[in-house]
Amino acid sequence: MSDKPWGGRFSTPMDQFVEEFNASVDVDRRMYAEDIAGSRAHARMLNKQGMLSNDELAAILKGLDEIQEEIERGEFAFLTELEDVHMNIERRLTERIGEAGKKLHTARSRNDQVTTDTRLFLRRRSEDVRQRLVALQQVLVDLAEAHADTIMPGFTHLQTAQPVTLGHHLLAYVEMLERDKGRVDDAAARMNQCPLGAAALAGTGFAIDRDMTAEELGFDGPCANSLDAVSDRDFILELLGAAAIAAVHLSRLAEELILWSSAQFAFIELPDAYCTGSSIMPQKKNPDMPELVRGKTGGIIGGLVATLTTMKGLPLAYNKDMQEDKRAIFSALDDLEGSLRVFAEMLPGTTINKQAMQQAAAGGFSTATDLADRLVRGGVPFREAHKITGKAVALCLQESKGLADLTDDDCASIDARLAKDMVRDLSVEASVAARNHFGGTSPEQVKCQVTSWRQRLE
């Protein structure tokens, strides 16, 4: 006969390799605190409903407390043959307190137990991620304030487009992170329903009080359908989706930091503590941390795709495939939190080369749109103004000069409506200052947004 807790109908023991392949304790042991919390709530409910005596409840609660202390001291031996965190803790409880420990699993299954533990764990981790998002937002807002009037080139297609302020550029990421925060909050709110009481799939024949366990564990209420409670993992998918989108935002920032720190841009210098050198090229200073953030994004996206693929063909209710969900979400959240932390700690020490940014902003005819706007103000329809400005740029390229260098004769040769005073004083400073409206790049607007964000983030 098998010695497994479920082994009553089995006549031979599990194959050793299969036992290792089947186990999840290497991953789900991280949920020990949530598993113990769920067991405490379940035990109190069983006691209230007359299924555990007061003495049995006291023994169970004391035993669970001692087990948690054992784990946190590093003295608890998690055994692969017991498969998962749930059976490891239950077996140890029975060793400690005897028969009372065997009664704890009354009116529940590992199916509702595991999804309860996972929701509790992810609820806590969601708040950790949220705090990391806020911390990075605060760093970016501080930098935006310091560089409200630092001018840099804005790009489309990685080609110089129009001048912007660095503060405005950084605040774009603050906006992205705010939406990321909202997605994490939404996912956490929707997962906050308690599966306990769903048992294996059909509920239980015992007279349980599901509202009691839900309330004790801080859920908004019990899951309304026992099949749904144990069979769906959309709460994991939703959080994975939020993590993947947040990681993509970080990856885009990482890409910019990598480009900006190159000799070709020379916009920034990253702190030494967040870079590495080369084993063969002594001059190298490699932006490894942004590169790692960019690289880890692929793994986070992969976790989402893998879990979606796992779930897409599963019939109701529980299937063993679902054991893999925790590997994906735990890894994704670890990498996302790490990425948020490294950026929040690295960016304050990053050196900004204002002169290089300003020089780059002045190149590439970044004020051409301002010239077209001046023509429009002079009564030229925009499409014609666009064409005239394009001709002006072409002449400048041909003669290797800037728009402000065009002579009266140059202007007349391009179009009679193009006057020399229109190309005079086409500066990047005037360009950014002109965008002084809500959502614009002007220093004044950046400072207003910084004030607004400080209030929101407090």
C-alpha positions, 0 to 999 in steps of 0.5 A: 500500500502507498504511504501517501495521504491519498494512498488508500486505494494504491497498492504500490509506491510511487516511482522515485522519479515520478515523485520528484517530477510530481512535487511542487514543494520547491516552489509553493513552500513560499506560501507557508505563512498563507497556508498556516493562516488559511488553516487557522481560519478553517480550524476556528470555523470547524470549532464554531460549527461543532466539528472540532472541540475547544481542546482540539482547536487549541492544540491545532492553533498552538501546533500551527504557531510552532510550525511557523516558528520552525519554518522561519528559524530555518529548522523545518524539513520540507520533504519532496515525498509529501509533494507540496507545502500543504501536506508538509505542514499537515504531516508535521502538525499531526506529528506534533499534536496527534489525532487532532491534526488529522481532523484539520482537513475536514470539509476542505480539499487541497483544491480549495486550499491551494487556490486560497493560499495563492490568492492570499500570497498574491494579494500580499505580493500585489501590495509589494509591487504597488509600493515598488511602483510608487517608489519609482514614480517618486524618483522619476518625479524628483528627477523631472523637477530637477530637469524641468528645463533641461532640453533634449531631442524628442524622437519618433522612429528614433529620428530627431522630431521636436525639442522636449524637456527631460522632465516631460520625458520622465513624467511620461513614464510616471503616467505609465507606471500609474496605469500599471499600478491601477492594473495591479490594484484591479487584479488584486481587487478581483482576486479577493474572493475566498475559495475555502468551502469549495472543497474538491469541486462540488462544495462539502456536505458538512455544515460550514460557515464560508462567510466566517473564513472569508471574513477572517482572512480579509476576503470580500466574501466567498466565491459564489460557485464551487467549480469556478473557485477551484478551476479558474486561474484568471486572477493569476493571468490578470496579475501576470498581464499587469506584470507583463505590461509594467515590465514592457514599460520598464524595458522601454525605459531600459532601452533608452538608458542604454542608448543614452549612456552610449558614446554616440549619445553621451546623454547620461552616465550611469553610476559605477555600482550598477554597471560592469566592465569587460574581461578584455576591453579595459575602457568598457562600462557596460549598462548591465542593469538596464540590459538585465531589466530589458532581458527579464521582460521576456521571461515575464511575458513568457510566464503570461503566455505559458499560463494562458496556454496551460489554461486554454484547454483545461476542462472543469474543474482542477487539473494537475497542469495548474500546478505550474501557475505558481512557478510563472507568477512567482518568477514574474513578480520576483523579476518585476520587483527586482527591476523596479527596485534597481531602477529606483536605486540607480536613477538618483545617482545617474549623471545627466549631460545637459550640454549634450542633450541640448546640442542634440536637441538643436540638431536635426532641424528639430524646430522645423514644425515651429517654422511651419506654425509661423507660416500658418500664423501668417495666413498660410494653410498648414499643408502648404506651410508643411511643404514650404518648410520641407523645401527650406530643410532640403536647401539647408541640407544642400548647403550644410546650414541651419534654418536660422541661417537662411538668408533673405534670398534663400527665403525668397527662392523657396517661397514668397510667403517665407520671410527672413523674420520667420526663421529668425530666433528658431531656438529650442528654448522658444520651441519648448516654451511655446508648448505651454498647455496642459500635457505640454512639454514646457518647463512651466507645465512640467513644474505643474505636473510635478506638483500634481504628482507629489500630491497624488503620490502622498 
